[in-house]
Amino acid sequence: MVAMTPLITIQILGMVYQLRKRQAARRVLRPAPVCAALADLAEDAIIEL
């Protein structure tokens, strides 16, 4: 068990790295809202002018 601890630790750190990398990629792909008023609207909301 003692000999396996470093290997398991490295695998867990690799998993944490992959999860954080995916979360960062999702944040980059999400477009920024045009203005604060439009940020609260649903994506399929109808805007009457």
RAJOBEL-V32038 format. One record per residue. N is the residue number from 1. RES is the residue in one letter. NEAR is the number of other ideal C-beta (glycine too) atoms within 8 Angstrom. Layout:
# RAJOBEL-V32038
n:N res:RES near:NEAR
n:N res:RES near:NEAR
This chain:
# RAJOBEL-V32038
n:1 res:M near:4
n:2 res:V near:4
n:3 res:A near:5
n:4 res:M near:7
n:5 res:T near:8
n:6 res:P near:7
n:7 res:L near:7
n:8 res:I near:8
n:9 res:T near:8
n:10 res:I near:8
n:11 res:Q near:8
n:12 res:I near:8
n:13 res:L near:8
n:14 res:G near:8
n:15 res:M near:8
n:16 res:V near:8
n:17 res:Y near:8
n:18 res:Q near:8
n:19 res:L near:8
n:20 res:R near:8
n:21 res:K near:8
n:22 res:R near:8
n:23 res:Q near:8
n:24 res:A near:8
n:25 res:A near:8
n:26 res:R near:8
n:27 res:R near:7
n:28 res:V near:6
n:29 res:L near:6
n:30 res:R near:6
n:31 res:P near:4
n:32 res:A near:4
n:33 res:P near:7
n:34 res:V near:4
n:35 res:C near:6
n:36 res:A near:6
n:37 res:A near:6
n:38 res:L near:8
n:39 res:A near:7
n:40 res:D near:5
n:41 res:L near:8
n:42 res:A near:4
n:43 res:E near:4
n:44 res:D near:4
n:45 res:A near:6
n:46 res:I near:4
n:47 res:I near:5
n:48 res:E near:3
n:49 res:L near:2
